[in-house]
Amino acid sequence: MRLSHIPSRTSAVFDDPNLVSHGGLVPVMALAERAGLPDLLAEHVRPGGECGVNAHLKVGCLVAGMAAGADSIDDMALLRHGAMDVLFGGVRAPSTLGSHLRCYTWGNVLQVEKAGRELLARLAREAPLLPGADVLAFVDIDSTQKRVYGHKKEGARFGHTKIQGKSVLVRGLNALIAAVSTPLAAPVIAATRLRGGNAPSARGAASLAAQAIGTARDCGATGTIVVRMDSAYYAAAVIAAVRRGGARFSVTAPVSAVIRAAIAAIPQQAWQPIEYPQAIWDDQLGCWVSDAEVAQTQYTAFTSKKDKALHVTARLIVRRVRDKATAAPGQGELFPAWRYHAVFTDSPCELIQAEEQHRGHAVIEQVIADLSDGPLAHLPSGKFTANAAWLAIAAIAQNLVRAAGSLAGRCHARARAATIRRDLVAVAARTARHGRGRLTIHLPEGWHREHAWLNLWEAACGPPAATA
């Protein structure tokens, strides 16, 4: 590919008031209005002070900017480019939006989170966000340490995070996230909470799990709900909160001395080979020939607690994988060496299915990656509550983008949020006004995503005027 004209004979003039760079925001924000986002914000979010007025308009601007890919306050200026004021009303300047966030208290943050949870339930009714939730749904809980800079960031502390598989100390803030998904659907965010950078992983996880389970129920998850967590959330309070919510749990168990003793007591004939990387299916034997095997045993956890109500008896599912450490030259394997991974669960599924479902907990990393690649690339304010509100608004924008992708078609239903923004939101368009208040949005001719965009438009705005 090369230029069709000599650069010296090509010029650029910024003089067209009818162009917009994010024409896909029209159906996305129409979907938000259809689901009642402005009404929910007006009902729940009421910050004080001079900068707290018109919260439903200002938070709506933040949601729209994040849906378009903004990851800082300054990026919200994209809402004022070209003919955006023709397509949208009530657009505020970035400085106004930043001042609005800084006036938030922790109570206001909880109000935004509540509005976001109710919006997700409404979006689930407007779009096929969670197909199959009436049978089986998963709630995945995990945290991420977001690095921050500067000496005036409230709550910034050193905390552990993994970079390329190694645990390192990073100065930042810690975001706790719960996502809801099904075997047929991409995850959406059910609950969030921002914490200080040195917060233990399990802090606040019990109440967050209860919120996420309630949100999943509101979204139509009337069947079995399995809450999946890693070993950082192996705590009696978290498991008790999950069970009180009527859900099942599946949590990675730390391999302690007691767990090792339970694993050692598993009979050798109980181990079953499973489908795993590099496994081969044997038609004659009717099983997998694999370097990974699973087995299960009954186990009672948290017996050190004086309150016997916190003692939990359930299945301990163990996966063992052959340790492929390089042997010394000329020396064979004297006996197989195994690495063990234990999962404590009361899942109703049979052994192999329950173990495979727990490995699906990795889907929460997709959510964290989508947020880090979008609105959570930065925590823009020096004030802790402003950053907490930014996280809650980022969850609203993420769910809105997910709903737009599910309405656009199967190709975008499980795509990354960045792909949805690129294909459906960041579309160059030109506005043209007609008599009687009519407006036409002209999109690129021969655009390869036109069918998906039209599906989204018809679902959010109704049939286009030209074909109505």
C-alpha positions in Angstrom: 0.0 0.0 0.0 1.3 3.4 -0.9 0.2 7.0 -1.2 -1.8 7.9 -4.3 -0.6 11.5 -4.3 2.7 13.1 -3.7 2.8 14.3 0.0 4.0 17.8 -1.0 0.8 18.2 -3.1 -1.5 16.9 -0.4 -2.9 19.2 2.3 -5.2 18.8 5.4 -7.8 21.4 6.4 -9.8 21.1 9.6 -12.9 22.9 8.4 -15.7 20.3 8.0 -18.4 20.8 10.8 -20.4 17.7 9.7 -17.8 14.9 10.3 -17.7 12.7 13.4 -15.0 10.1 14.2 -17.2 7.8 16.4 -20.5 7.5 14.5 -21.1 4.1 16.3 -21.7 6.0 19.6 -25.2 6.8 18.3 -26.7 3.3 18.5 -24.6 2.5 21.6 -25.9 5.5 23.6 -29.4 4.8 22.1 -29.1 1.4 23.7 -28.1 3.0 27.0 -31.1 5.3 26.9 -33.4 2.5 26.0 -32.1 0.5 29.0 -32.8 3.5 31.2 -29.2 4.6 32.1 -30.1 8.4 32.5 -33.1 7.6 34.7 -31.0 5.2 36.9 -28.3 7.8 37.3 -30.8 10.5 38.1 -32.5 8.3 40.6 -29.5 6.9 42.5 -26.5 9.2 42.0 -26.7 12.5 43.9 -23.3 14.0 44.7 -23.1 17.2 46.7 -21.4 20.5 45.9 -21.6 22.9 43.0 -19.8 20.3 40.7 -22.2 17.5 41.6 -25.2 18.9 39.7 -26.5 17.1 36.5 -24.8 13.8 37.5 -26.9 11.9 34.9 -25.5 14.0 32.1 -21.9 14.1 33.3 -21.7 10.3 34.1 -23.4 9.7 30.7 -20.6 11.7 29.1 -18.0 9.6 30.9 -19.7 6.4 29.8 -19.9 7.5 26.2 -16.2 8.5 26.2 -15.1 5.2 27.7 -17.2 3.3 25.2 -15.3 5.2 22.5 -12.0 4.2 24.0 -11.1 7.2 26.3 -8.8 6.2 29.1 -8.3 9.6 30.8 -10.1 12.8 31.5 -8.4 14.6 28.7 -9.6 11.9 26.2 -13.2 12.9 26.9 -12.5 15.8 24.5 -13.4 13.4 21.6 -17.0 14.0 22.5 -16.7 17.6 21.3 -15.1 16.9 17.9 -16.8 17.8 14.7 -20.5 17.3 14.6 -20.8 15.5 17.9 -22.9 18.4 19.3 -25.3 17.6 16.4 -25.7 14.0 17.4 -25.7 14.5 21.2 -26.8 17.1 23.7 -25.5 17.8 27.2 -21.9 17.2 26.3 -19.6 18.6 29.0 -16.0 19.7 28.8 -13.3 17.3 30.2 -12.4 19.7 33.0 -16.0 19.8 34.1 -16.1 16.0 34.2 -12.9 15.8 36.2 -14.3 18.3 38.8 -17.5 16.3 38.9 -15.6 13.1 39.8 -13.6 14.8 42.5 -16.7 15.8 44.4 -17.7 12.2 44.9 -17.8 10.6 48.4 -17.6 6.9 49.0 -21.4 6.9 49.3 -21.7 8.4 45.8 -19.4 5.6 44.5 -21.8 3.0 46.0 -24.6 4.8 44.2 -22.9 4.6 40.9 -22.2 0.9 41.5 -25.9 0.3 42.3 -27.0 2.1 39.1 -24.5 -0.1 37.1 -25.8 -3.3 38.5 -29.4 -2.4 37.8 -28.4 -1.3 34.3 -26.8 -4.7 33.6 -30.0 -6.4 34.6 -31.9 -4.2 32.1 -29.3 -4.7 29.4 -29.7 -8.5 29.8 -33.4 -8.1 29.0 -32.6 -5.8 25.9 -29.8 -7.9 24.5 -28.8 -11.6 24.5 -26.0 -11.0 27.0 -26.1 -14.2 29.0 -27.7 -17.0 26.9 -28.1 -20.2 28.9 -28.1 -18.4 32.2 -31.3 -20.1 33.2 -29.3 -23.4 33.3 -25.8 -22.6 34.4 -23.9 -19.4 35.0 -20.5 -18.6 36.5 -19.4 -15.8 38.7 -15.6 -15.2 38.6 -13.9 -13.1 41.2 -10.3 -11.7 40.9 -8.3 -8.6 41.5 -5.8 -6.6 39.6 -3.1 -4.2 40.8 -3.1 -1.0 38.7 0.2 0.8 38.7 -0.1 4.6 39.5 2.5 7.4 39.5 3.0 10.5 41.5 3.2 11.1 45.2 -0.3 12.5 45.7 -2.4 9.4 44.7 -4.6 8.6 47.7 -4.5 5.0 48.6 -1.5 4.1 46.5 0.6 1.4 48.2 2.9 -1.4 47.2 1.1 -4.6 46.5 1.8 -7.9 44.8 1.0 -8.6 41.2 2.1 -11.1 38.6 4.1 -9.9 35.6 5.1 -12.7 33.1 4.4 -15.3 35.8 6.5 -13.7 38.5 5.2 -12.0 41.6 6.5 -8.5 42.0 5.7 -5.5 44.1 3.9 -2.7 42.3 2.9 0.7 43.7 -0.7 1.3 42.8 -4.4 0.7 43.6 -6.1 -2.6 43.8 -9.4 -3.3 41.9 -11.6 -6.2 42.9 -13.8 -7.4 40.0 -16.6 -9.9 39.8 -17.8 -11.1 36.3 -20.8 -13.1 35.2 -20.7 -15.5 32.2 -22.2 -18.6 30.8 -20.7 -21.4 28.7 -22.2 -19.7 25.7 -21.5 -16.0 26.6 -18.6 -13.7 27.2 -18.3 -12.3 30.7 -19.9 -9.0 31.8 -19.0 -7.1 35.0 -21.4 -7.7 37.9 -19.6 -5.8 40.7 -16.4 -3.8 41.3 -14.6 -2.3 44.3 -11.5 -0.2 44.4 -9.1 -0.8 47.4 -5.8 0.5 48.6 -2.8 -1.0 46.9 -1.7 -3.1 49.9 -5.2 -4.6 50.5 -5.2 -8.4 50.9 -7.0 -10.1 48.0 -9.8 -11.4 50.1 -10.7 -8.1 51.7 -14.3 -7.3 50.8 -14.6 -10.4 48.6 -17.4 -11.8 50.7 -19.7 -8.8 50.3 -18.7 -8.5 46.6 -19.6 -12.1 46.0 -23.0 -11.6 47.5 -23.6 -8.6 45.3 -22.4 -10.4 42.2 -24.7 -13.4 42.9 -27.7 -11.1 43.4 -26.9 -9.3 40.1 -26.6 -12.6 38.3 -30.0 -13.6 39.5 -31.4 -10.2 38.3 -29.9 -10.9 34.9 -31.8 -14.1 34.5 -29.4 -16.6 36.1 -32.2 -18.7 37.6 -30.3 -22.0 37.3 -27.1 -23.1 39.0 -24.5 -20.5 39.8 -20.9 -21.5 40.4 -18.6 -18.9 41.9 -15.0 -19.6 40.8 -12.0 -18.1 42.6 -8.3 -18.7 43.0 -6.5 -19.6 46.2 -6.4 -16.0 47.4 -10.1 -16.3 48.2 -9.9 -19.6 50.0 -11.5 -18.2 53.1 -14.3 -19.3 55.4 -16.1 -15.9 55.2 -16.1 -15.9 51.3 -17.4 -19.5 51.1 -20.1 -18.8 53.6 -21.2 -15.7 51.7 -21.4 -17.8 48.5 -23.5 -20.5 50.2 -25.8 -17.9 51.8 -26.5 -16.5 48.3 -27.7 -20.0 47.1 -24.7 -20.5 44.8 -22.1 -23.2 44.5 -18.3 -22.5 45.0 -15.2 -23.7 43.2 -12.0 -22.3 44.7 -8.4 -23.2 44.2 -7.1 -24.7 47.5 -3.6 -23.8 48.6 -1.5 -27.0 48.8 -0.8 -27.0 52.6 0.3 -29.9 54.7 -3.3 -30.9 55.3 -4.2 -30.8 51.6 -1.0 -32.8 50.8 -2.2 -35.5 53.3 -5.6 -35.6 51.7 -4.0 -36.0 48.2 -1.7 -38.7 49.4 -4.7 -40.7 50.6 -6.3 -40.9 47.2 -6.0 -44.5 45.8 -3.9 -44.9 42.7 -6.8 -46.5 40.7 -8.9 -43.3 41.3 -6.9 -41.2 38.9 -8.4 -40.6 35.5 -6.6 -39.1 32.4 -8.2 -36.0 31.0 -8.0 -33.8 27.9 -5.1 -31.5 28.4 -2.5 -29.9 26.2 -0.7 -32.6 24.2 -3.3 -35.3 25.2 -4.1 -37.9 22.6 -7.5 -39.7 22.3 -7.2 -43.6 22.1 -10.2 -45.1 20.2 -9.4 -48.6 21.4 -9.1 -47.8 25.1 -11.8 -45.2 24.8 -9.9 -42.7 27.0 -7.3 -39.9 26.8 -3.6 -40.7 26.9 -2.4 -37.7 28.7 0.2 -36.3 31.0 -2.6 -35.0 33.3 -4.9 -36.9 35.5 -7.7 -36.0 38.0 -9.2 -37.6 41.1 -11.4 -36.5 43.9 -11.8 -37.1 47.6 -14.0 -35.7 50.4 -12.5 -33.0 52.5 -13.6 -30.7 55.4 -12.1 -27.2 55.2 -11.7 -24.5 57.9 -11.7 -27.0 60.8 -9.5 -24.6 62.8 -12.5 -22.2 63.1 -14.2 -22.4 66.5 -17.6 -21.7 64.9 -18.5 -25.1 63.4 -21.0 -23.4 61.1 -18.0 -22.3 59.1 -16.7 -25.8 58.6 -17.4 -26.9 55.0 -17.4 -30.5 53.8 -17.2 -30.8 50.0 -15.2 -32.4 47.2 -11.5 -31.9 46.8 -10.7 -32.3 43.1 -7.1 -32.8 42.4 -5.3 -32.5 39.0 -1.8 -33.8 38.7 0.5 -33.1 35.8 3.7 -34.9 34.9 6.7 -32.8 35.9 8.7 -32.5 32.7 11.9 -31.3 34.3 14.9 -32.1 32.1 16.6 -35.2 33.3 20.3 -35.6 33.5 22.0 -36.8 30.3 21.9 -40.6 30.0 19.5 -40.9 32.9 16.0 -42.1 32.5 13.0 -41.5 34.7 13.1 -43.7 37.8 9.5 -42.9 38.8 6.9 -40.3 37.7 7.0 -36.9 39.4 3.8 -35.0 39.6 2.7 -31.4 40.2 -0.6 -31.2 42.0 -3.4 -28.6 41.7 -6.3 -28.8 44.1 -9.8 -27.4 43.8 -12.3 -27.3 46.7 -15.8 -27.3 45.3 -19.4 -28.3 45.9 -20.3 -28.2 42.2 -23.0 -30.6 41.2 -21.2 -31.6 38.0 -19.3 -34.8 37.7 -15.6 -35.0 38.2 -14.0 -34.2 34.8 -16.6 -31.6 33.9 -16.2 -29.8 37.3 -12.4 -29.7 36.9 -12.6 -28.4 33.4 -15.2 -25.7 34.4 -12.9 -24.5 37.1 -10.1 -24.0 34.6 -12.5 -21.7 32.8 -12.0 -19.2 35.7 -9.2 -17.8 33.4 -12.0 -15.9 31.6 -11.7 -13.2 34.2 -8.4 -12.4 32.8 -10.2 -11.4 29.6 -12.3 -8.9 31.6 -9.2 -7.4 33.2 -7.4 -7.2 29.9 -10.3 -5.5 28.3 -10.5 -2.9 31.1 -6.7 -2.4 31.0 -6.8 -1.9 27.3 -9.6 0.7 27.6 -10.8 2.9 30.4 -8.7 1.3 33.2 -5.4 2.0 31.4 -5.1 4.9 33.8 -6.6 5.9 37.2 -6.7 9.6 36.3 -7.3 11.3 39.6 -5.3 11.9 42.8 -8.4 11.4 44.9 -9.3 7.8 45.8 -13.1 8.2 45.6 -12.8 9.8 42.2 -10.8 6.7 41.0 -13.3 4.4 42.6 -16.1 6.1 40.7 -14.0 5.9 37.5 -13.8 2.1 38.0 -17.6 1.8 38.5 -18.3 3.9 35.4 -15.7 1.8 33.4 -17.8 -1.3 34.4 -20.9 0.4 33.0 -19.2 1.3 29.7 -17.7 -2.3 29.4 -21.2 -3.9 29.9 -22.7 -1.4 27.4 -20.0 -2.3 24.8 -20.6 -6.0 25.4 -24.4 -5.5 24.9 -23.7 -3.7 21.7 -21.5 -6.5 20.5 -24.2 -9.2 21.3 -26.8 -7.2 19.3 -24.4 -6.8 16.3 -24.2 -10.5 15.7 -22.4 -13.7 16.5 -19.0 -12.5 15.3 -18.9 -9.7 18.0 -20.9 -11.4 20.8 -17.7 -12.9 22.3 -15.1 -10.6 20.7 -12.7 -8.4 22.8 -14.1 -5.1 23.8 -11.3 -3.4 21.8 -12.5 -5.2 18.7 -16.1 -4.1 19.3 -15.0 -0.5 19.7 -12.8 -0.6 16.6 -15.5 -2.3 14.4 -18.7 -0.7 15.6 -18.0 2.5 17.5 -14.9 4.1 15.9 -16.6 4.6 12.6 -16.1 7.8 10.6 -19.4 9.3 9.5 -20.8 12.5 8.1 -24.0 14.1 9.3 -26.6 15.8 7.0 -29.6 17.7 8.2 -33.0 17.7 6.4 -36.2 19.5 6.9 -38.5 18.8 9.9 -35.7 17.9 12.2 -34.5 14.9 10.2 -30.9 13.8 10.4 -29.0 11.3 8.2 -25.7 9.7 9.2 -23.6 8.8 6.1 -21.1 5.9 6.6 -18.2 4.8 4.4 -19.3 3.1 1.2 -18.5 -0.6 1.1 -17.6 -0.7 4.7 -17.0 -4.4 5.6 -18.8 -4.3 9.0 -22.0 -2.6 7.7 -24.2 -5.7 8.4 -23.1 -5.9 12.0 -23.5 -2.1 12.5 -27.0 -2.2 10.9 -28.0 -5.1 13.2 -26.9 -2.9 16.2 -28.7 0.1 14.8 -32.0 -1.7 14.2 -31.9 -3.3 17.7 -31.1 0.0 19.5 -32.8 2.6 17.3 -35.2 0.8 15.1 -35.1 0.4 11.3 -33.1 3.1 9.5 -35.2 5.9 8.1 -34.3 4.9 4.5 -35.8 1.4 4.9 -38.5 2.1 7.5 
